[in-house]
Amino acid sequence: MAIRSSLSFRPSAKRASSSVLGWRKNLSIFATVAAAAMLTFGATQAAQAAIVSDPITNVTVTPADPDQYSQLTTTIDFCVPNSTQDGDKFTLTLSQYLTDLPTGFSLNDPKTNAVVATAALSETTPAVITFTMTSYAATHLDICGTAFVKSNFNNSEVPAGTTVPFTSTTSFGRSFTSEVTPTGAIGNRANANKYGIFTRSDEGRTNPTDFLTYHIKTADGPFDSSVVTDVVPAAEKWTFDCATLRFANVATDASYNYLSETPATPTSQNCTPTSLTVRWGPQVDLHHFEAFVSVSLAAATGSASEPATFKNLANITTVVGSVSSNKAASASNMQSSAGGAGSGTAVPVSPAASAPSASPAPQTSPAGSSAPVAGVSAAAGSATPVAVAAADSGLLDTELAYTGTNSAPAVGIAAGVVVLGAALVVIGSRRRRVS
């Protein structure tokens, strides 16, 4: 009896209490690790965006024969794979000859006005346009769209009568080229001239101050004197900013191409918000005088407004000996514009399966017959997840880089590792207590 008593094992109340506390501690550890793993995998899945694989199908620049100082339209066609997700991007480097480009725009579904993608343009030369897909991509299939950018082009590098290739290149190295041959008389560069240049990419849409700078040049020398007179047209809403007025003596080569400039001082000047008069003295051969002045609007034109056109006319009188000639030099600047549309097929949402009804009491079936499966209704048995249906029908495309959405295998493996680790912790703890 003494031996049997010594071999019997009865855990004390203190030991049992310690065992319960140990189990609770292990369960707490397990819950914490599992929750952390779920949060980690969930954050990884949501955070990863992808570069859409070569979605741009065509780029054209039109018209092929624009007038000098007119605008060109760059049209961009694209279709994205069905695996595209919110935040995925693709880019296009535009032609280096395009100038005065907008800063960005959106592409909307024409039927619902939902934003399909947004576009942002860099202020580099050449400009790079970046398209970013929205949540529209996660709820639609077969998404295609067309974007357009209407802007000026560099008239010096693309002169009238010269055919120049305008090439746009995707980030995957695919190029699209349109031949452009401007029309119109080149004009005599030795003559007086005026032109305007937008000073910022917003072109007066958001900032009305000094949004445009006019260049007013005299004829090339030699001449005895010259007078520049410029008045703000009655229909225009801009005014001269006289504080920005400066002058230069510009040297050219024999073809009247720009070589260099130095500061110059006119014989007299008079500037008001609505008028400008500058008087120049003698000038030598292959040189001309130039005035630079910025203009401001009373209010910004607004980002959503139609593109505005700003016009001006300067009269430039040149005196050579006893001969006086007058040149009316005009300038016209139109704001750039951009936009587009996109659309896709909405992913159908499967109706929610109804809750299974209570199973009837099992009944004995006649021999040879099959008993119904309890607890599974016809609706529940036939419901098919949308993603699976799309995959079975071949709609899901695999061209898109990994976005973190097909992570079920990885998450399953990770969850198994977490459970196994927690089990080993519990088993190890119990072994230590028994020993």
NORKALIN-V5591 format. One record per helix or strand of 3 or more residues. SS is the DSSP state (@ for helix, = for strand). FROM is the first residue (numbers start at 1). TO is the last residue. Records with the same first field share a line. If there is no record, write none. Layout:
SS=FROM-TO ; FROM-TO
This chain:
@=2-7 ; 13-47 ; 135-139 ; 378-382 ; 386-392 ; 408-434
==56-62 ; 71-79 ; 89-93 ; 104-108 ; 115-121 ; 128-133 ; 140-153 ; 163-170 ; 175-181 ; 193-198 ; 212-217 ; 225-231 ; 238-252 ; 258-263 ; 268-272 ; 275-280 ; 287-297 ; 309-320 ; 323-334 ; 337-346
